Amino acid sequence: MSNEREKLLEIKDLKKHFKLDRKNVLKAVDGITFDIYKGETFGLVGESGCGKSTAGRAIMRLYSATEGKIEFGGEDVHQAKSKKMLKEFNRSMQMIFQDPYASLNPRMTIKDIIAEGIDIHALIQSPKERTARINQLLEIVGLNKDHGNRYPHEFSGGQRQRIGIARALAVSPEFIVADEPISALDVSIQAQVVNLLKRLQREHGLTYLFIAHDLSMVKHISDRVGVMYLGKMAEIAKSDELYHEPLHPYTQALISAIPIANPRIERSRERIILEGDVPSPVNPPSGCSFRTRCPLAMDVCAKVEPTWQEYKEEHWVACHVYDENYNAEHKARENQKVERIHV
Amino acid sequence: MSEILEVKDLSVSFDTYGSEVKAVRNVSFQLMKGETLAIVGESGSGKSVTAQSIIRLVPTPPGKFIGGEIRFNGEDLLQKSEKQMESIRGKEISMIFQDPMTSLNPTMTIGKQIAEGLMKHQNMSKKEAHLRGIQLLKLVGIPTPEVRIKQYPHQYSGGMRQRAMIAIALSCNPKILIADEPTTALDVTIQAQILELMRQIQEEMGTAIILITHDLGVVANTATRVAVMYGGKIVETGMVDEIFFEPKHPYTWGLLGSMPKLDKEQEELQVIPGSPPDLADPPTGCPFVTRCPYAMNVCGEHMPSDTSVSSTHEAACWLLDERAPKVDIPESAIVGGNDIYV
């Protein structure tokens, strides 16, 4: 990556609230800010219900944002556009969905599924070229060209996910949101699909937003990773740094919870095991939303919401432990620990 | 360690339109007291059917037992009547399922679902069962069990439902607990909680666990021994360290290689090309032959026999035959140091 990276997407204070009834509002995404650079893979992780999929869908304009701004190539995504501009916008952003069984129309043949975007955007006029393009796409994702005449039920999960990828690629997008694209697949098939996504990125200069809860796969595919908790961003860092020096206590617990495929390490490891479940996003805790499960929680955490700060270069975190104005209690505790060890 | 369960030459098939799917083919293994045996494999490898056969939850028809024995307490479970099985299920051998959302009864309170087994197997009164239920919920780490016991499954979160399932499964102190992908539907932080809980309970009660999973991280975390299944057969068994550090079967190599390594920068993940065999028409030889990079002529024609590597380690692969060329473990399958934040 060069130093002068070009921002492809700027997400500023994005909020998406769902009204449940007259009184209750579910704050699925509650003020997240980050950028995605051209050609990179940005991984978004968090437990179920943390708002990562909602964020991905709001960026795609599948949901309209409650508040905030999303700029794609300098243009506001949610601004009113003419029909023509909207179409062009839709072409440049595509999505790969989680469930390869539910995201393909069972009554359409594979070639019609793949070519639907091409037809809508009128990218190709002659039927001959259309067939050629479909065959080319099938080949790119590692399928056979006579697969085109078949229906989705004739394919396995891994093959269906490849069809979903071919459909996304058909309109030559610049940016792809992949929402848990591999979590429904077997381990050996996951590796096949991830390798395919990486190869396509190299060859076509794509930018990915990769949403997942499998942290080891996210590390493998992403350049930078953002960790979400209860609708808020807890930490963003380069993926190596995030896995080696996580700052936020939530990230630390999350990484410590990944089971490592090495029995010797597993036996000697001391895990941080979080207590309890994720609180309801309808009625999140005051102050820092993680404080109810945080092993480092201080009094101030219940009162003041932590600020989103760049603690180290390109390493953002929202936690009072790293805020000089609020971390007196944490420091005192740490000093006590050190004293105890010395005595 | 003494043996508590022995499965011998088990074969299970399913009748479908036009064909017979041979889901489990001549599977043999033992389970020792107090150990955790992990059965790993991809979907369709027959691991769940093997586990369901032990407690006879395979629906017959369409399923049928073609042959073999499952010996528990000196008796063959396959010969038992449905009535006799009822006194074993839940009492001697119990099971927890992958999906805690669908395996609890939504119309019954959690308390009632725990009490059911206690009243049947332990002849407890309603009141005794209720009190024991509160104790059990406390044991599996559910806060305010007095309140929670009166609630319905929909009032529980996913992790708590799995805890409640474990409470039900453990209510009669079973000797064997079968856990079929118990943490697959859960988030990593909750997964860590549940695995820790299962470990504690095993230490306290000495239950033998059969853990079915496809996650090698979970295996490394919990298993004593591992059986690797592929195409309805066990292709390799061994102590957990033997499987991770001295694997012998190319399929095990492939599985270990396709895991992303957290400590290494890899451009490409190792993949196992192709997809698993169709068990309606299983290959005569080794089931892995079509995807195996080391396949020889003999592999497609004859099924390799189990070859002992050590007293606890066996693999079914022609590469272990003395006439075969010597093949070293590929580098991708070598389990790395993984020096991440721990």
Interface residues (C-beta under 8 A of the other chain):
Chain A: E47 S48 S156 G158 D186 V187 S188 I189 Q190 A191 Q192 V194 N195 K198 H213 L215 S216 M217 K219 H220 Y243 H244 E245 P246 Q252 A253 L254 I255 S256 A257 I258 P259 I260 A261 N262 P263 R264 I265 E266 R269 E270 R271 I273 L274 G276 D277 V278
Chain B: E42 S43 P143 S157 G158 G159 M160 D187 V188 T189 I190 Q191 A192 Q193 L195 E196 H214 D215 L216 G217 V218 V219 A220 N221 A223 V240 D241 F244 G254 L255 L256 S258 M259 P260 L262 Q266 E267 E268 L269 Q270 V271 I272 P273 S275 V335 G336 G337 N338 D339 I340 Y341 V342
